[in-house]
């Protein structure tokens, strides 16, 4: 099972809706970008970051907000370093 497939499985098993998953290499380290569209800040974004760090052992995570409307929901690209 690839890293992208593992991420999709973790999201599915934990009822977190994710969009596209991209894998890249940066200086020999795996970097995964995951899109979460219009997810709740706590139940989707923070929870998925927690899962990535504690289940798949991401060493670092960042996020870039791409859409927001002032509510508790927004769209972001989450970037995980392994």
C-alpha positions as CSV (number, residue, x, y, z in Angstrom):
1,X,0.0,0.0,0.0
2,X,1.4,3.4,-1.0
3,X,1.6,6.4,1.4
4,X,-1.2,8.1,-0.5
5,X,-3.4,5.0,-0.1
6,X,-2.6,4.8,3.6
7,X,-3.6,8.4,4.0
8,X,-6.9,7.9,2.1
9,X,-7.6,4.8,4.3
10,X,-6.9,6.7,7.6
11,X,-9.2,9.6,6.4
12,X,-12.0,7.2,5.4
13,X,-11.7,5.1,8.6
14,X,-12.0,8.3,10.6
15,X,-14.8,9.9,8.6
16,X,-12.6,12.9,7.4
17,X,-13.5,14.0,3.9
18,X,-10.4,14.7,1.9
19,X,-9.8,15.7,-1.7
20,X,-6.7,15.2,-3.8
21,X,-3.6,13.7,-2.2
22,X,-0.2,14.5,-3.8
23,X,3.2,13.0,-3.0
24,X,6.5,14.6,-3.7
25,X,10.2,14.4,-2.6
26,X,12.0,17.3,-1.0
27,X,15.7,16.8,-0.3
28,X,15.2,13.1,0.1
29,X,12.1,13.4,2.3
30,X,8.6,12.5,1.4
31,X,6.2,15.4,1.3
32,X,2.4,14.8,1.1
33,X,-0.1,17.5,0.3
34,X,-3.8,16.8,1.2
35,X,-6.7,18.9,0.2
36,X,-9.6,19.4,2.7
37,X,-12.4,21.4,1.1
38,X,-14.8,23.3,3.4
39,X,-14.0,21.2,6.4
40,X,-14.8,22.3,10.0
41,X,-11.7,23.6,11.7
42,X,-11.9,21.2,14.6
43,X,-13.6,18.1,13.3
44,X,-11.8,17.9,10.0
45,X,-8.6,20.1,9.8
46,X,-7.3,19.6,13.4
47,X,-8.4,16.1,13.7
48,X,-6.7,15.1,10.4
49,X,-3.5,16.8,11.5
50,X,-3.7,14.8,14.7
51,X,-4.2,11.5,12.8
52,X,-1.3,12.2,10.4
53,X,1.1,12.9,13.3
54,X,-0.1,10.1,15.6
55,X,-1.1,7.3,13.2
56,X,1.2,7.9,10.3
57,X,4.0,9.7,12.2
58,X,4.3,12.8,10.1
59,X,7.3,14.8,11.4
60,X,5.9,18.2,10.6
61,X,2.7,19.7,9.2
62,X,1.7,23.0,7.7
63,X,-1.5,24.2,6.1
64,X,-2.3,26.9,3.6
65,X,-5.8,28.3,3.6
66,X,-7.2,28.6,0.1
67,X,-10.8,29.6,0.8
68,X,-12.6,31.0,3.8
69,X,-15.8,32.8,4.5
70,X,-15.6,33.8,8.2
71,X,-17.4,30.6,9.4
72,X,-15.9,27.6,11.2
73,X,-15.4,25.9,7.8
74,X,-12.6,26.6,5.3
75,X,-10.6,24.9,2.5
76,X,-6.9,24.3,2.9
77,X,-4.0,22.3,1.6
78,X,-2.3,20.4,4.4
79,X,1.4,19.6,3.8
80,X,3.0,16.8,5.8
81,X,6.7,16.0,6.0
82,X,7.8,12.4,6.6
